[in-house]
Amino acid sequence: MSVRFSRQLISLDIFTDAYRVTGHSIIGTGGIHAELGNPNRSFMDLEDAYISRINQPGEIVASYKETAFRKSNINFIVLQNKRDGLPVNPQVYTRGRSINIFLTVPSFEIRGEIFHDGRLLAGDIVGKARGQFLLIFTGMASASLYPDISYSGDLILVHLDRIGIVGLG
């Protein structure tokens, strides 16, 4: 009996407190959630990475063929194609009613929508999220100190441990 493993190359933007890194990552059959949630690896590999400062998005300060990212330092990830970020069972994340959300992470404000069925309490939505990242659909992230600088995507994965404020409405 042979087991077949499928891997795909996805494009993504990873944000830390001070930097944006644009590149590609090879993701296995479990999707990016499996990669981010893998307890055996503290780092996520990125290929063809371009690094820029948040306050100077057009200026590339470094580029590398291969990089590794400490997963605990990731504030959020922007994906242009939501299919690249949905887990194996997307119905779990896309059922329920659409709710506008606002949240903050270090250096950024993020707006978009989530899908939720049940009681509408901000703390519950974050506290009961599956995995380590909250999925924000049709999201936009704006730099807190430079609100004219913003990034948008079909899906933004926000690291739960980095969230400071959550607003629903």
MDAnalysis code that builds the backbone (N, CA, C; Angstrom):
import MDAnalysis as mda
import numpy as np

u = mda.Universe.empty(507, n_residues=169, atom_resindex=np.repeat(np.arange(169), 3), trajectory=True)
u.add_TopologyAttr("name", ["N", "CA", "C"] * 169)
u.add_TopologyAttr("resid", np.arange(1, 170))
u.add_TopologyAttr("resname", ["MET", "SER", "VAL", "ARG", "PHE", "SER", "ARG", "GLN", "LEU", "ILE", "SER", "LEU", "ASP", "ILE", "PHE", "THR", "ASP", "ALA", "TYR", "ARG", "VAL", "THR", "GLY", "HIS", "SER", "ILE", "ILE", "GLY", "THR", "GLY", "GLY", "ILE", "HIS", "ALA", "GLU", "LEU", "GLY", "ASN", "PRO", "ASN", "ARG", "SER", "PHE", "MET", "ASP", "LEU", "GLU", "ASP", "ALA", "TYR", "ILE", "SER", "ARG", "ILE", "ASN", "GLN", "PRO", "GLY", "GLU", "ILE", "VAL", "ALA", "SER", "TYR", "LYS", "GLU", "THR", "ALA", "PHE", "ARG", "LYS", "SER", "ASN", "ILE", "ASN", "PHE", "ILE", "VAL", "LEU", "GLN", "ASN", "LYS", "ARG", "ASP", "GLY", "LEU", "PRO", "VAL", "ASN", "PRO", "GLN", "VAL", "TYR", "THR", "ARG", "GLY", "ARG", "SER", "ILE", "ASN", "ILE", "PHE", "LEU", "THR", "VAL", "PRO", "SER", "PHE", "GLU", "ILE", "ARG", "GLY", "GLU", "ILE", "PHE", "HIS", "ASP", "GLY", "ARG", "LEU", "LEU", "ALA", "GLY", "ASP", "ILE", "VAL", "GLY", "LYS", "ALA", "ARG", "GLY", "GLN", "PHE", "LEU", "LEU", "ILE", "PHE", "THR", "GLY", "MET", "ALA", "SER", "ALA", "SER", "LEU", "TYR", "PRO", "ASP", "ILE", "SER", "TYR", "SER", "GLY", "ASP", "LEU", "ILE", "LEU", "VAL", "HIS", "LEU", "ASP", "ARG", "ILE", "GLY", "ILE", "VAL", "GLY", "LEU", "GLY"])
u.atoms.positions = np.array([
    [0.847, -1.175, 0.000],
    [0.000, 0.000, 0.000],
    [0.891, 1.236, 0.000],
    [0.695, 2.091, -0.951],
    [1.506, 3.298, -1.011],
    [0.679, 4.496, -0.554],
    [1.353, 5.389, 0.139],
    [0.712, 6.606, 0.608],
    [1.234, 7.742, -0.242],
    [0.334, 8.548, -0.749],
    [0.724, 9.638, -1.625],
    [0.596, 10.958, -0.881],
    [1.672, 11.720, -0.862],
    [1.671, 13.011, -0.209],
    [1.689, 14.097, -1.263],
    [0.787, 15.037, -1.142],
    [0.710, 16.140, -2.087],
    [1.196, 17.407, -1.404],
    [2.023, 18.162, -2.090],
    [2.516, 19.418, -1.551],
    [2.288, 20.489, -2.607],
    [2.008, 21.698, -2.143],
    [1.800, 22.795, -3.082],
    [2.585, 24.016, -2.639],
    [2.940, 24.818, -3.606],
    [3.661, 26.057, -3.359],
    [2.645, 27.189, -3.295],
    [2.638, 27.934, -2.180],
    [1.715, 29.057, -2.054],
    [2.496, 30.352, -1.861],
    [1.896, 31.460, -2.269],
    [2.474, 32.794, -2.063],
    [1.841, 33.395, -0.821],
    [2.661, 34.077, -0.018],
    [2.145, 34.672, 1.194],
    [2.989, 35.853, 1.640],
    [2.372, 36.706, 2.439],
    [3.047, 37.821, 3.094],
    [2.943, 37.570, 4.586],
    [4.090, 37.529, 5.262],
    [4.130, 37.318, 6.708],
    [4.539, 38.627, 7.368],
    [3.827, 38.991, 8.435],
    [4.085, 40.244, 9.137],
    [4.504, 39.989, 10.578],
    [5.557, 40.691, 10.986],
    [5.991, 40.696, 12.379],
    [5.722, 42.109, 12.913],
    [6.264, 42.433, 14.069],
    [6.067, 43.771, 14.634],
    [6.626, 44.864, 13.725],
    [7.717, 44.591, 13.030],
    [8.394, 45.640, 12.262],
    [8.601, 45.322, 10.786],
    [8.381, 44.076, 10.375],
    [8.725, 43.686, 9.007],
    [7.595, 42.957, 8.293],
    [7.644, 43.081, 6.963],
    [6.805, 42.301, 6.061],
    [7.756, 41.438, 5.243],
    [7.451, 40.162, 5.141],
    [8.258, 39.258, 4.339],
    [7.340, 38.594, 3.312],
    [7.669, 38.791, 2.052],
    [6.904, 38.224, 0.950],
    [7.689, 37.054, 0.382],
    [7.010, 35.937, 0.167],
    [7.700, 34.782, -0.385],
    [6.744, 33.648, -0.690],
    [7.313, 32.456, -0.787],
    [6.567, 31.241, -1.099],
    [6.879, 30.192, -0.052],
    [5.892, 29.346, 0.204],
    [6.095, 28.251, 1.146],
    [5.509, 26.983, 0.552],
    [6.161, 25.869, 0.794],
    [5.651, 24.583, 0.337],
    [4.802, 24.010, 1.466],
    [3.538, 23.787, 1.158],
    [2.559, 23.362, 2.148],
    [2.103, 21.943, 1.828],
    [1.993, 21.127, 2.861],
    [1.556, 19.747, 2.688],
    [0.049, 19.611, 2.583],
    [-0.421, 18.375, 2.592],
    [-1.847, 18.093, 2.403],
    [-2.710, 18.679, 3.516],
    [-2.175, 18.893, 4.686],
    [-2.949, 19.470, 5.779],
    [-3.136, 20.964, 5.662],
    [-2.507, 21.575, 4.667],
    [-2.631, 23.014, 4.457],
    [-1.735, 23.818, 5.378],
    [-1.865, 25.126, 5.289],
    [-1.013, 26.014, 6.074],
    [-1.297, 25.871, 7.571],
    [-2.534, 25.484, 7.926],
    [-2.859, 25.295, 9.340],
    [-2.041, 24.169, 9.955],
    [-1.853, 23.108, 9.201],
    [-1.042, 22.000, 9.695],
    [0.411, 22.439, 9.859],
    [0.912, 23.228, 8.916],
    [2.288, 23.727, 9.005],
    [2.456, 24.632, 10.220],
    [1.510, 25.553, 10.411],
    [1.599, 26.493, 11.529],
    [1.372, 25.803, 12.871],
    [0.542, 24.772, 12.887],
    [0.226, 24.087, 14.134],
    [1.121, 22.911, 14.464],
    [2.104, 22.612, 13.620],
    [2.996, 21.477, 13.855],
    [3.845, 21.718, 15.100],
    [3.615, 20.969, 16.180],
    [4.359, 21.198, 17.423],
    [5.822, 20.753, 17.355],
    [6.174, 20.023, 16.316],
    [7.548, 19.532, 16.174],
    [8.470, 20.520, 15.483],
    [7.917, 21.622, 14.984],
    [8.728, 22.620, 14.293],
    [8.396, 24.006, 14.804],
    [9.374, 24.727, 15.290],
    [9.183, 26.100, 15.776],
    [9.286, 27.105, 14.643],
    [9.830, 26.678, 13.510],
    [10.061, 27.581, 12.390],
    [9.245, 27.147, 11.173],
    [8.912, 28.121, 10.336],
    [8.250, 27.871, 9.065],
    [9.200, 28.306, 7.959],
    [9.401, 27.452, 6.972],
    [10.321, 27.751, 5.879],
    [9.646, 28.626, 4.830],
    [10.430, 29.536, 4.260],
    [9.950, 30.435, 3.226],
    [11.018, 30.507, 2.142],
    [10.591, 30.465, 0.886],
    [11.514, 30.549, -0.243],
    [11.346, 31.885, -0.954],
    [12.423, 32.321, -1.600],
    [12.412, 33.565, -2.377],
    [11.799, 34.716, -1.577],
    [12.362, 34.957, -0.410],
    [11.812, 35.939, 0.530],
    [12.367, 37.337, 0.278],
    [11.468, 38.300, 0.271],
    [11.818, 39.715, 0.167],
    [11.352, 40.391, 1.454],
    [12.263, 41.071, 2.119],
    [11.985, 41.667, 3.423],
    [11.946, 43.182, 3.300],
    [10.879, 43.786, 3.826],
    [10.768, 45.250, 3.857],
    [10.268, 45.683, 5.228],
    [10.559, 46.925, 5.573],
    [10.087, 47.482, 6.835],
    [8.631, 47.907, 6.661],
    [7.874, 47.835, 7.740],
    [6.465, 48.208, 7.671],
    [6.300, 49.650, 7.223],
    [7.144, 50.554, 7.720],
    [6.984, 51.972, 7.408],
    [7.575, 52.350, 6.049],
    [8.266, 51.425, 5.373],
    [8.823, 51.665, 4.039],
    [8.548, 50.441, 3.161],
    [7.275, 50.220, 2.812],
    [6.918, 48.978, 2.120],
    [7.531, 48.831, 0.732],
    [7.866, 49.917, 0.071],
    [8.431, 49.839, -1.271],
    [9.931, 49.605, -1.306],
    [10.584, 49.631, -0.154],
    [12.032, 49.480, -0.094],
    [12.392, 48.109, 0.476],
    [12.995, 47.276, -0.367],
    [13.410, 45.946, 0.066],
    [14.761, 46.072, 0.768],
    [14.792, 45.657, 2.036],
    [16.034, 45.765, 2.805],
    [16.897, 44.520, 2.676],
    [16.284, 43.403, 2.297],
    [17.048, 42.165, 2.109],
    [16.206, 41.173, 1.318],
    [16.903, 40.257, 0.653],
    [16.201, 39.161, -0.018],
    [17.058, 37.909, 0.107],
    [16.383, 36.776, 0.244],
    [17.074, 35.508, 0.444],
    [16.347, 34.402, -0.289],
    [17.111, 33.461, -0.804],
    [16.550, 32.293, -1.478],
    [15.807, 31.408, -0.468],
    [16.373, 31.238, 0.706],
    [15.772, 30.409, 1.762],
    [15.767, 31.183, 3.073],
    [14.640, 31.158, 3.772],
    [14.546, 31.770, 5.100],
    [13.726, 30.857, 6.004],
    [13.818, 31.107, 7.280],
    [13.002, 30.392, 8.258],
    [12.411, 31.423, 9.216],
    [11.166, 31.233, 9.567],
    [10.421, 32.158, 10.401],
    [10.048, 31.499, 11.707],
    [10.348, 32.127, 12.825],
    [9.866, 31.606, 14.106],
    [8.366, 31.845, 14.150],
    [7.590, 30.776, 14.244],
    [6.132, 30.881, 14.167],
    [5.549, 31.746, 15.278],
    [6.145, 31.737, 16.443],
    [5.607, 32.528, 17.552],
    [5.773, 34.032, 17.324],
    [6.635, 34.447, 16.387],
    [6.826, 35.870, 16.086],
    [5.918, 36.383, 14.973],
    [5.152, 35.520, 14.377],
    [4.255, 35.930, 13.300],
    [3.035, 36.622, 13.908],
    [2.763, 37.854, 13.474],
    [1.541, 38.541, 13.884],
    [0.366, 38.101, 13.020],
    [0.581, 38.095, 11.706],
    [-0.461, 37.649, 10.794],
    [0.142, 37.325, 9.440],
    [-0.650, 36.607, 8.637],
    [-0.263, 36.195, 7.294],
    [-1.368, 36.626, 6.336],
    [-0.983, 37.260, 5.229],
    [-1.948, 37.672, 4.213],
    [-1.826, 36.746, 3.014],
    [-2.972, 36.207, 2.599],
    [-3.041, 35.342, 1.420],
    [-3.968, 35.985, 0.399],
    [-3.552, 35.997, -0.860],
    [-4.383, 36.560, -1.916],
    [-5.466, 35.589, -2.370],
    [-5.238, 34.307, -2.139],
    [-6.200, 33.284, -2.525],
    [-6.624, 32.536, -1.267],
    [-7.875, 32.683, -0.877],
    [-8.324, 32.076, 0.382],
    [-8.219, 30.554, 0.373],
    [-8.265, 29.948, -0.807],
    [-8.131, 28.487, -0.862],
    [-6.785, 28.019, -0.328],
    [-5.772, 28.881, -0.423],
    [-4.456, 28.515, 0.105],
    [-4.436, 28.470, 1.629],
    [-5.412, 29.092, 2.274],
    [-5.405, 29.180, 3.726],
    [-6.497, 28.436, 4.434],
    [-7.474, 27.925, 3.691],
    [-8.552, 27.194, 4.349],
    [-8.087, 25.796, 4.710],
    [-8.467, 25.344, 5.871],
    [-8.071, 24.002, 6.287],
    [-8.778, 22.925, 5.471],
    [-8.471, 21.689, 5.797],
    [-9.004, 20.557, 5.053],
    [-10.534, 20.570, 5.041],
    [-11.169, 20.976, 6.133],
    [-12.626, 21.018, 6.228],
    [-13.078, 22.474, 6.317],
    [-13.189, 23.182, 5.178],
    [-13.490, 24.608, 5.219],
    [-14.880, 24.952, 5.746],
    [-15.834, 23.993, 5.735],
    [-17.171, 24.294, 6.234],
    [-17.135, 24.705, 7.703],
    [-16.201, 24.181, 8.454],
    [-16.084, 24.534, 9.866],
    [-15.802, 26.021, 10.021],
    [-15.097, 26.623, 9.076],
    [-14.676, 28.018, 9.174],
    [-15.577, 28.976, 8.411],
    [-16.438, 28.462, 7.534],
    [-17.236, 29.355, 6.695],
    [-18.733, 29.197, 6.922],
    [-19.124, 28.480, 7.953],
    [-20.555, 28.377, 8.232],
    [-20.945, 29.454, 9.248],
    [-22.221, 29.736, 9.296],
    [-22.708, 30.758, 10.212],
    [-22.909, 32.069, 9.491],
    [-23.182, 33.089, 10.260],
    [-23.443, 34.402, 9.653],
    [-22.145, 35.206, 9.570],
    [-22.114, 36.098, 8.609],
    [-20.960, 36.971, 8.410],
    [-20.997, 38.092, 9.442],
    [-19.866, 38.334, 10.096],
    [-19.756, 39.370, 11.125],
    [-18.527, 40.213, 10.819],
    [-18.700, 41.528, 10.814],
    [-17.551, 42.423, 10.658],
    [-16.725, 42.396, 11.926],
    [-15.402, 42.388, 11.749],
    [-14.493, 42.323, 12.886],
    [-13.389, 43.364, 12.736],
    [-12.975, 43.900, 13.858],
    [-11.822, 44.799, 13.946],
    [-10.953, 44.236, 15.048],
    [-9.653, 44.150, 14.776],
    [-8.749, 43.712, 15.837],
    [-7.389, 44.357, 15.666],
    [-6.636, 44.331, 16.740],
    [-5.284, 44.889, 16.699],
    [-4.270, 43.815, 17.047],
    [-3.129, 43.929, 16.417],
    [-1.926, 43.167, 16.760],
    [-0.814, 44.216, 16.819],
    [0.349, 43.899, 17.351],
    [1.400, 44.917, 17.399],
    [1.642, 45.562, 16.023],
    [1.553, 46.873, 15.976],
    [1.821, 47.700, 14.795],
    [0.729, 47.708, 13.736],
    [-0.359, 46.956, 13.903],
    [-1.391, 46.882, 12.868],
    [-2.801, 46.847, 13.428],
    [-3.733, 47.366, 12.617],
    [-5.171, 47.229, 12.817],
    [-5.687, 46.390, 11.658],
    [-6.527, 45.424, 11.949],
    [-7.029, 44.522, 10.913],
    [-8.555, 44.553, 10.916],
    [-9.122, 44.679, 9.711],
    [-10.578, 44.668, 9.536],
    [-10.940, 43.613, 8.504],
    [-12.105, 43.056, 8.656],
    [-12.587, 42.075, 7.700],
    [-13.846, 41.432, 8.217],
    [-14.064, 40.172, 7.827],
    [-15.248, 39.468, 8.300],
    [-14.888, 38.058, 8.721],
    [-15.664, 37.579, 9.670],
    [-15.561, 36.191, 10.114],
    [-16.934, 35.565, 9.946],
    [-16.994, 34.261, 10.042],
    [-18.262, 33.553, 10.014],
    [-18.435, 32.872, 11.357],
    [-19.622, 33.075, 11.937],
    [-19.842, 32.571, 13.290],
    [-21.306, 32.207, 13.459],
    [-21.538, 31.065, 14.082],
    [-22.903, 30.741, 14.487],
    [-22.887, 30.579, 15.999],
    [-23.826, 31.176, 16.609],
    [-23.875, 31.146, 18.068],
    [-23.868, 32.547, 18.641],
    [-23.624, 32.615, 19.931],
    [-23.648, 33.886, 20.648],
    [-22.535, 34.806, 20.191],
    [-22.843, 36.079, 20.086],
    [-21.902, 37.054, 19.553],
    [-21.172, 37.772, 20.685],
    [-20.080, 37.170, 21.160],
    [-19.224, 37.786, 22.168],
    [-17.792, 37.760, 21.648],
    [-17.151, 38.914, 21.643],
    [-15.803, 39.020, 21.073],
    [-14.836, 38.046, 21.731],
    [-14.862, 37.963, 23.031],
    [-13.947, 37.065, 23.735],
    [-14.165, 35.610, 23.389],
    [-15.432, 35.226, 23.184],
    [-15.725, 33.842, 22.812],
    [-15.217, 33.509, 21.424],
    [-15.359, 34.454, 20.501],
    [-14.918, 34.198, 19.124],
    [-13.417, 33.955, 19.082],
    [-12.665, 34.759, 19.806],
    [-11.210, 34.574, 19.842],
    [-10.853, 33.366, 20.697],
    [-11.504, 33.224, 21.836],
    [-11.190, 32.135, 22.755],
    [-11.529, 30.760, 22.235],
    [-12.522, 30.680, 21.359],
    [-12.947, 29.381, 20.837],
    [-12.457, 29.112, 19.424],
    [-11.569, 29.951, 18.928],
    [-11.023, 29.747, 17.586],
    [-10.269, 28.416, 17.530],
    [-10.321, 27.781, 16.384],
    [-9.624, 26.499, 16.212],
    [-8.180, 26.763, 15.805],
    [-7.264, 26.093, 16.443],
    [-5.852, 26.267, 16.116],
    [-5.295, 27.536, 16.729],
    [-4.182, 27.998, 16.198],
    [-3.482, 29.163, 16.729],
    [-3.775, 30.435, 15.952],
    [-4.525, 30.345, 14.858],
    [-4.765, 31.495, 13.999],
    [-6.257, 31.673, 13.734],
    [-6.703, 32.932, 13.782],
    [-8.077, 33.296, 13.481],
    [-8.152, 33.685, 12.010],
    [-9.147, 33.171, 11.297],
    [-9.306, 33.455, 9.876],
    [-10.180, 34.692, 9.674],
    [-9.626, 35.716, 9.000],
    [-10.345, 36.938, 8.668],
    [-10.497, 36.968, 7.149],
    [-11.741, 36.949, 6.673],
    [-12.005, 36.930, 5.244],
    [-12.111, 38.358, 4.717],
    [-11.718, 38.543, 3.452],
    [-11.740, 39.848, 2.788],
    [-11.139, 40.886, 3.735],
    [-9.915, 40.623, 4.166],
    [-9.289, 41.434, 5.196],
    [-8.413, 42.558, 4.682],
    [-8.252, 43.561, 5.552],
    [-7.329, 44.661, 5.288],
    [-6.588, 44.968, 6.580],
    [-5.268, 45.035, 6.478],
    [-4.420, 45.375, 7.621],
    [-3.773, 46.723, 7.349],
    [-3.929, 47.659, 8.286],
    [-3.340, 48.996, 8.161],
    [-2.325, 49.191, 9.271],
    [-1.190, 49.765, 8.911],
    [-0.157, 50.050, 9.914],
    [-0.692, 51.091, 10.899],
    [-0.594, 50.817, 12.188],
    [-1.158, 51.703, 13.210],
    [-0.585, 53.112, 13.155],
    [0.718, 53.234, 13.013],
    [1.359, 54.549, 13.007],
    [1.408, 55.176, 11.617],
    [1.107, 54.388, 10.585],
    [1.115, 54.862, 9.199],
    [-0.152, 54.358, 8.520],
    [-1.335, 54.907, 8.854],
    [-2.597, 54.346, 8.366],
    [-2.764, 54.354, 6.839],
    [-1.957, 55.145, 6.146],
    [-2.019, 55.124, 4.682],
    [-1.385, 53.861, 4.103],
    [-0.613, 53.162, 4.911],
    [0.025, 51.921, 4.474],
    [-0.887, 50.767, 4.860],
    [-1.391, 50.059, 3.854],
    [-2.291, 48.946, 4.147],
    [-2.040, 47.790, 3.188],
    [-2.468, 46.632, 3.618],
    [-2.309, 45.397, 2.855],
    [-3.637, 44.661, 2.919],
    [-4.064, 44.100, 1.795],
    [-5.333, 43.388, 1.796],
    [-5.178, 42.042, 1.113],
    [-6.118, 41.153, 1.417],
    [-6.107, 39.837, 0.816],
    [-7.428, 39.133, 1.025],
    [-7.618, 38.055, 0.291],
    [-8.821, 37.227, 0.449],
    [-8.930, 36.678, 1.862],
    [-7.764, 36.389, 2.462],
    [-7.753, 35.773, 3.783],
    [-6.546, 36.257, 4.564],
    [-6.789, 36.642, 5.813],
    [-5.709, 36.995, 6.728],
    [-5.793, 36.036, 7.906],
    [-4.689, 35.375, 8.196],
    [-4.610, 34.479, 9.342],
    [-3.916, 35.242, 10.469],
    [-4.616, 35.495, 11.561],
    [-4.113, 36.314, 12.660],
    [-3.736, 35.414, 13.830],
    [-2.509, 35.561, 14.297],
    [-2.012, 34.763, 15.425],
    [-2.775, 35.174, 16.686],
    [-3.466, 34.219, 17.289],
    [-4.313, 34.511, 18.450],
    [-3.548, 35.137, 19.610],
    [-2.323, 34.687, 19.835],
    [-1.539, 35.194, 20.965],
    [-1.077, 36.639, 20.765],
    [-1.207, 37.152, 19.555],
    [-0.745, 38.514, 19.264],
    [-1.886, 39.528, 19.264],
    [-3.125, 39.064, 19.399],
    [-4.295, 39.951, 19.363],
    [-4.381, 40.741, 20.663],
    [-4.584, 42.088, 20.503],
    [-4.729, 42.953, 21.671],
    [-6.167, 43.396, 21.905],
    [-6.843, 43.839, 20.859],
    [-8.227, 44.334, 20.955],
    [-9.065, 43.649, 19.887],
    [-10.316, 43.327, 20.242],
    [-11.250, 42.740, 19.287],
    [-12.554, 43.523, 19.369],
    [-13.069, 43.930, 18.219],
    [-14.371, 44.578, 18.147],
    [-15.222, 43.920, 17.087],
    [-16.499, 43.724, 17.390],
    [-17.422, 43.094, 16.464],
    [-18.557, 44.053, 16.124],
    [-19.075, 43.946, 14.918],
    [-20.202, 44.818, 14.585],
    [-20.597, 44.804, 13.222],
])
